[in-house]
Amino acid sequence: MRVKICGITNYEDAMLCVQYGADAIGFIFYPKSPRFISVNDAKNISVKIPPFITKTGVFVNASAHIINAICKEAKLDLAQIHFDADDNLLSKLEVPFIRVVRAKERADVHKFASTCRLIDAFTQNYGGEGKSIDLSWFDGVDCSKIILAGGLNAKTAKTIKKIGFYGVDVTSGVEADFGKKDAQKVADFIKSAKY
């Protein structure tokens, strides 16, 4: 499985994730998040990240103009659309993007099934709370285009490998505190998910 470590707020944590084998890192541009990062700080980290690591911006209730501007300024590769954006907004994006499904019920895992999407457990605060999805919702579902998020840690990463998700996205499960990664948790998570 591919691994994204989200909620990066400093260069040291970003490089820690890269060194342990993360495929992607995520910066959160949602001001209400305890892991919020400024565009300038994200850029200063992003430009130092080695090639082949996907740098992702996470957006909540932002306009296409804002998403485009931040991705360009911060040198990001991908926008993660963590809200119910309509087709009009998505058509105006000038960067590759991935939709997020905030799943409340089993039927939600089938949304946007023709495309690669991220499925996260629904929370009022748009994730990062360690809330898990009922894995039985994925019984009989082709998960090869799904990135799973919500309540993940090294133990759960190992157990979900057999389901066949394309990737996993973790924030709180590898933290020492909001916005600060725990090196051992990062190492254990990536090892469990990938090897």
C-alpha positions in Angstrom: 0.0 0.0 0.0 1.1 3.6 -0.6 1.4 5.7 2.5 0.6 9.3 3.1 1.5 11.0 6.3 -0.7 14.1 6.9 -0.6 17.1 9.1 3.0 18.0 8.5 4.0 21.3 10.2 7.8 21.2 10.1 10.7 20.2 8.0 12.1 17.7 10.5 8.9 15.7 10.5 8.6 15.8 6.7 12.0 14.3 6.3 11.4 11.8 9.0 8.4 10.5 7.0 10.4 10.5 3.8 13.3 8.6 5.3 11.0 5.9 6.7 9.4 5.4 3.2 6.3 7.6 3.0 5.1 8.0 -0.5 3.3 11.3 0.2 3.1 14.0 2.8 0.2 16.3 3.5 -0.1 20.0 4.6 -3.4 21.2 6.1 -4.7 24.6 4.9 -7.8 24.6 7.1 -7.4 27.4 9.6 -9.6 25.6 12.3 -7.3 22.6 12.3 -4.7 22.2 15.1 -2.3 21.1 12.3 -2.9 24.2 10.2 0.2 25.4 8.3 0.8 28.7 6.5 1.4 28.8 2.8 4.9 30.2 3.3 5.9 27.5 5.9 4.5 24.8 3.6 6.5 26.1 0.7 9.7 26.2 2.7 9.3 22.6 3.5 8.0 21.5 0.1 11.0 22.9 -1.9 13.4 20.8 0.2 11.5 17.5 -0.2 13.3 15.0 -2.5 11.8 14.0 -5.9 9.1 11.3 -6.2 7.4 12.2 -2.9 3.8 13.6 -3.5 3.2 16.9 -1.7 -0.4 17.3 -1.0 -2.5 20.2 0.2 -5.6 19.5 2.2 -8.5 21.9 1.7 -11.8 22.4 3.5 -14.5 24.8 2.1 -12.0 26.7 -0.1 -12.6 28.2 -3.5 -11.0 26.9 -6.7 -9.0 30.2 -6.8 -7.6 29.7 -3.3 -6.8 26.1 -3.9 -5.0 26.9 -7.2 -3.1 29.8 -5.7 -1.9 27.8 -2.6 -0.9 24.8 -4.6 1.1 26.9 -7.0 2.8 29.0 -4.3 3.6 26.1 -2.0 4.9 23.9 -4.9 2.4 21.2 -4.3 1.6 18.2 -6.5 -2.0 17.4 -5.5 -5.0 19.0 -3.9 -7.1 16.9 -1.4 -10.6 18.1 -1.6 -11.9 17.4 1.9 -15.4 18.8 1.5 -18.4 18.4 -0.8 -17.2 20.3 -3.8 -19.5 20.6 -6.8 -18.4 19.8 -10.3 -18.2 23.5 -11.2 -15.5 24.1 -8.5 -13.6 21.0 -9.5 -13.7 22.0 -13.2 -11.8 25.2 -12.3 -8.9 23.4 -10.5 -5.6 23.7 -12.3 -3.9 21.0 -10.2 -4.5 17.3 -10.0 -6.9 16.5 -7.1 -8.4 13.7 -5.1 -11.9 13.8 -3.7 -12.5 12.8 -0.1 -15.6 10.9 1.0 -16.5 11.5 4.6 -18.3 8.2 5.2 -21.3 8.2 7.5 -22.8 4.9 6.3 -21.9 1.8 4.2 -23.4 3.3 1.0 -20.9 6.2 1.1 -17.9 3.9 0.3 -19.4 3.5 -3.2 -19.4 7.3 -4.0 -17.2 8.3 -7.0 -16.3 4.6 -7.5 -15.0 5.1 -11.0 -12.1 7.3 -9.7 -9.4 7.0 -7.0 -10.8 8.6 -3.9 -9.9 8.9 -0.2 -12.5 7.6 2.3 -12.4 9.0 5.8 -14.6 8.4 8.8 -17.1 11.3 9.1 -16.3 13.8 11.9 -17.6 17.3 12.4 -14.1 18.7 12.4 -13.0 17.1 9.1 -10.8 14.3 10.4 -7.7 14.0 12.5 -9.6 12.7 15.5 -8.7 9.0 15.3 -12.2 7.9 14.4 -12.3 4.6 12.4 -14.6 3.4 9.7 -16.4 0.0 10.1 -14.2 -2.2 7.8 -17.2 -4.5 7.1 -18.5 -1.7 4.9 -15.8 -2.7 2.4 -16.9 -6.3 2.1 -17.2 -7.2 -1.6 -15.9 -3.7 -2.6 -13.0 -3.3 -5.1 -10.7 -1.2 -2.9 -7.9 -0.8 -5.4 -9.0 2.8 -6.0 -9.5 3.6 -2.3 -7.2 5.4 0.1 -8.3 4.7 3.6 -8.1 7.3 6.4 -9.5 7.5 9.9 -8.3 5.9 13.2 -5.2 4.3 11.6 -2.1 3.2 13.5 0.6 0.5 13.0 -1.6 -2.2 14.4 -4.6 -1.4 12.2 -2.4 -0.8 9.1 -1.3 -4.4 9.3 -4.8 -5.8 9.6 -6.2 -3.9 6.6 -3.5 -5.0 4.2 -5.6 -8.0 3.1 -8.5 -5.8 2.1 -6.5 -4.4 -0.8 -6.7 -0.7 -0.4 -4.6 1.4 -2.8 -3.2 3.4 0.1 -3.6 4.7 3.6 -3.6 8.3 5.0 -2.7 8.8 8.7 -2.4 11.8 10.9 -3.2 11.4 14.6 -2.0 7.8 14.7 1.6 8.8 14.2 1.7 11.9 16.4 3.3 12.7 19.7 1.1 15.8 19.8 -1.0 17.9 17.4 1.2 18.6 14.4 4.3 16.9 15.9 5.2 13.4 14.7 6.5 10.6 16.8 9.5 8.9 15.0 8.8 5.4 16.3 5.1 5.6 15.4 5.9 6.8 11.9 8.5 4.0 11.5 6.1 1.4 12.8 3.2 2.6 10.7 5.0 2.7 7.4 6.6 -0.7 8.1 3.2 -2.3 8.9 1.5 -0.7 5.9 4.2 -1.4 3.3 6.1 -4.5 4.3 
